[in-house]
Amino acid sequence: MAAPKKSRGPAGGQGRPGRSLALILIAMVALTGGMFLADQLTPRLGIDLAGGTSITLEAKSEPGQESAINKTNMDTAVQIMERRVNGLGVSEAEVQTQGDRNIIVNIPKGTNSAQAREQVGTTAKLYFRPVLTVAQGTPTPTPSTTSSGKPSPGASAGADGKASSTPNPSATTQGRAVTDGLKADSSPTPKASTTPKAGTTPSASAADEAAAAKLQKQFEELDCSSKASRSKAAQGAKPTDSVVACSSEGDAKYILGPAEVSGTEVDNAKAGFDQQRGMWIVNMEFSKQGSKQFQTITKKLSAQQPPQNQFAIALDGEVVSAPQVNTTLSGSAEISGSFTQQSAEDLANVLSYGALPLSFKEQSVTTVTAALGGEQLQAGLIAGAIGLALVVIYLVVYYRGLALIALLSLLASGVLTYTLMSLLGPAIGFALNLPAVCGAIVAIGITADSFIVYFERIRDEIREGRTLRPAVERAWPRARRTILVSDFVSFLAAAVLFVVTVGKVQGFAFTLGLTTLLDVVVVFLFTKPVMTLMARTKFFSSGHPWSGLDPKRLGAKPPLRRSRRVNAPTDPKEA
C-alpha cells in the first residue's frame, strides 16, 4: 500500500516571521541612533512653522535695455534663484514673482539662510577680459603733481633718470602660468605700469581718442578702497566696451579690454582645495564654443608682455583674479584668490546655476515669525489626533483584538516616519511645513486601509471554514496584491504632484510618497509577521469572542474537511 503523500503547506507559507521583525527592529534602532549621532532629534521646520526671512527684490534694467524686464526674464530669474538656494541646502524656499518687477524670496530660518540672502540677487555676470593697464587701487597721481618730482609708480626709471613708458614686468601682477589650465597666485598687490592708453592707435579717430582719454581719466581717479566705489566702477558697461575695474580686495585697479569669453559659456564650476598651494580654488569647464573662444584669446595673450599678457576674470564688474598667460589654453580654467572654503563654494554655486538675466536691488527684508504657523500646526495636530482617535475607536469596536496589531503597526510606521523626516533635514534639506503635516495625517488613513484589507481577507477565509493559522497564510497573497496596487496608485499620484507643483505643495507630495513607501515596508515586515505569531496564540487561534476572529460571529461555514464526504448511496440495499 502506497504511503500517503505529505500535504503541502498553505499558499504563501508561514516562513520565519522572526527574521522580518528583527530586520525592521534593527532598522528602527539604526535610524534612531542616527538621529542622536547627527544631533537632529526633531525634523527641520519650514518658514511657516519656524519663521525665517522674506526678501523683496526689484528688477532694474541696464541703460538702454529697459525692455529686458519682461515675463520671460523674470521667470528665468525665479528658476535660477530657486536652484541657487536649493544648491546651498536651503529647502522649502519660496521664490515667486510679484507684479511685473518684483520677486519675493522666502527663506526658512536655518544655518544657510544668510548665505542664500547674499547669493539670491547676485547677478553673477562673469567675463574674461584682457588686461590693458594695472595700478595700485588708490587714485594715481601724475608725474607733474607728485611732491618729490619723481615719476609716478607706474613708470620705470631709465639710465638717464627720466620716466620711461616701457612696462616694468616686476611692477605688474605676478601670476604663475602653467600649461594645464589658467592659474594665478592669490591676492596680487600690483604696482602701476604705464602701458599705452586703451584704444589709442595711429589711425584712431578723434572720437576714439576722446573715449580713450576719458577712460584713462576714470582710471587715474578711481579709488578702489571702498566697496561702493568697487561696485560702481564698471556699472552700466557693455561686454564690448573697454572698462575700468577694481580687484575684489580693492588693492588694485585695471583698464580692461572688451570681453572675450562670457560666463554663460561655463558649463560647470566646482570648488576645491589645492593641496600643493594650500588654497581654495574654483575650477570651471567651458562649453564647446567657450573653449574655442578661450583658446583664441589665450593664444593672443601669450605673445604679449606684462601686464598685457594677463587675463582678468571679472565677476559683476570686480576682478577676482588676473593671472598671466604664457601658453595657449583651452577647455578649462581656474579662479584663485583669497578664497575661504565658503566663498569658493558660493562662487562655484553661482556660476554653476547661471547668471541672472536682470540686475536686482534689495527693496525690503522682513523677518517672518512662526506664530501664525504655530497656531495652524497646533490646529492641524489636534485634527490629526481626533482623526487617529476615531480610527482607533473604529478598529477596537469592529476588529476588537486585531486592533492591537493595527495599533502596533501604526506605531512602527510613526517611528519610521519621524526618524526619516529628522534625518532627511540635514541630508537633503527636507523641511517640514504645514502641507507636509497634512500629508502625514492623510497617510494614517492609507496605512490603516492596508491593515483592514488584510484583516478582511483573513476573516473571509475563516468564513469559508478554515482555521486561523492556514487562514492567515492563505489570505496574505490576495491581500498583498491589493495593498501593492493601492499603494502604487497613491505613490504615483504623489510623484506626479511633486513634479508638476512648486513650493509648499511639494512638501505635501513628498510626505505622502514617503509614507506610502513606508506603508509597504511596515505591512510586509511588521504586520504580516506579527499576525503570523498572534495566530499561534490560544487567544486568537481559539476564536475568542474578543479576538475579532470568532467563527460564530463571522458566520463561518462548517469546516472544509467535514464537507468532503462520499455521496450517500441511492440504493437502499447498498446502505
PyMOL commands that set and color helices and strands:
alter all, ss='L'
color gray80, all
select helices_A, chain A and resi 17-37+47-50+66-68+71-87+113-120+143-145+169-171+206-221+227-232+263-265+288-301+341-352+371-399+402-428+434-463+468-500+504-534+538-541+551-554+560-563+572-574
alter helices_A, ss='H'
color red, helices_A
select strands_A, chain A and resi 52-60+94-98+102-108+126-136+156-157+163-164+243-247+252-256+261-262+266-274+279-286+311-315+318-321+332-336+359-368
alter strands_A, ss='S'
color yellow, strands_A
deselect
rebuild
show_as cartoon
